[in-house]
Amino acid sequence: MKAIRGAITVPADTPEEIRGAVKCLLNGIRQKNNISPDDIVCIMFSSTADITSFYPAKAARECGFVCPLFSSLEPPVSGSLPLCIRVMVLAETEVAVPVYLRGAAALRKDITEMLVVALDGPAGSGKSTAARNLAKALDILYLDTGAMYRACALACVRSGVDVSDENAVRAVMDKLDLKVEYRGGRQLTLLGGEDVSEEIRRPEISQLASEVSALGCVRSAMVAMQRKIASGMSCVLDGRDIGTNVLPDAKYKFFVTASDEVRAKRRYEENRARGYEAVFEDILRDIRERDKRDSERAVAPLKCADDAVIVDTSDMTPEEVVQFIMNKIQEKV
């Protein structure tokens, strides 16, 4: 069961306006969360002190909601948003996407205005998992920038190019046909029209991605794509230089990290789950070598932005990481 929050304002304290607002708000919550009336356990309303002509709960009943309903009146608070109806819907659902409409959108700028979140950090820190889960929680786009660099590495492999030869890699980049699409709530990475989302996760491609991402010709092309996407929609981006180079003006920046051993264990378990051979000691060594290479590269090295919030995930669950980040975002709204 999840608690779905929402709010809406009315232009006047009349039964007609309250009926219309409640219907609009509850229908919006149902659509955003893909739930039916049968999924709803109960609905609880609270109204600001200037709404007295009609109970929102009665309006909900008139709209056909047969679950338990409750209405309360908030005490007068100086400076509070006027003529506002708040709601909490308890429903049997896996997601809880909040809905804030009309003037109530000012209460949750983190979900009603364009929101760009930058997550940086080393391999295995949990930043990709955090980015995906955060985007889902905020109901916004997740842009997996690492997948883009992996696709560049795969293109080089398929072209038989040595990734240490920047001129040869530049020739591949000049002809690169890379697209990112979103279907069914997940990002697909297309190389020459082919879905390579799974192939780019092979360990050897991940290792090569670290090498090609250090090349200026690769980074300039990918950064241009990432900036274009982030300029047009709310999204979460994860990588190694999002907050320092790709989107230095992003309002919300986080540096996600964990101990070497924890990160190696995560990558070990991930590879085993994908059916790849894995030796923990080898992965730990690769992790440390990659950290060194990423942090010492000449172009856009891995580092924590001065204004980023550090998130050490060593002893945190994925759910705790997302909640921590969301709390920090809400503090800055």
C-alpha positions, 0 to 999 in steps of 0.5 A: 500500500502507498500514500499518494499525496496531492493538492489543488486550489479553487478560485472561490469557496462554492460547492460547484468549484469544490466539486469540480476541483475534487473530481479533477484532482482525484482523476489526475491521481488515478491517471498518474498512478494507473489505479482504479477506484477498487485499488483505493483503500481510503481518501483523506482531505484537509482544506484551508480555513477559507473553504467552508461551503462544502466538504471535499469528502462529500464531493468525492462521494458524489464522484462515485468513490465508495471507499472510506472518506474523511475531511478536516479543516485546517486552522488559519495559518498566516501566509498559507496558500489560500483556497487549497484542498489537500488530499492523501489517497491510500491505495494498493499500488507499487508507485505513488506519484503526487499530483499538485494542480493549479495554484497548489503547484507552488507547494511542490516545485520539485515535481511541478517545475522542470527538475534536473538532478545530477548524480556523479560517482565512481563505478559500483557506487549505486548511482545508476540504481539511485538515478533509476529509482529517483526518476521513477519516484519523481515520475521524470526521465532517467538518462543513463549517460553511461550507456551512451559511452558504452555504446561508443565503446561497442561501436569501436569494437565492431569497427575493429578500432583500437580505443587508444588511437584517438584519430581512429576513434574520431573516425568512428564518432564521425559516423556514429548512429546513436539514439536513445529512446524510451519505451515502456518506462525504460531507456533503450540504446540504439546503435545503427537502429539496433537495440544494444541495451544488453550487449553494452553491459558486458564487462569488457565493454564496460571496461572499454567505455572508461577508456573511450570516455577519456577521449575528447572527441567522444566526450564532446559528442556525448555531452552535446547530446546530454545537454540537449536532452536535459534542456527540454525536460525534467530528468535525472542524469548519472555519470562521472562529470555531470555536475562538474562538466555536463550540467555545471548549473544544475540546481540539484547535485549529488556525489554518490560513493561507497567503499572500494570493497562494497563497490566491488562486491556489488559489481561481482554480484551483478556480473554473476547475476548476468551469467558472466564469470567473475572473480572478486579480487579481479573486480576489486583491482579493476575498480581501483584502476578505473577510479584512478584512470577516471579521476586522473584523465585530462578531459572532465575527470571524475570529481565531486562538484563543490556544491554537490551533496555527498551520499555514501551508500556503503551502509544504505539500502537503495530505498534509503538512498532515494529517500535521502536524495529526495529529502535533500531536493525538497530542502532546496525547493 
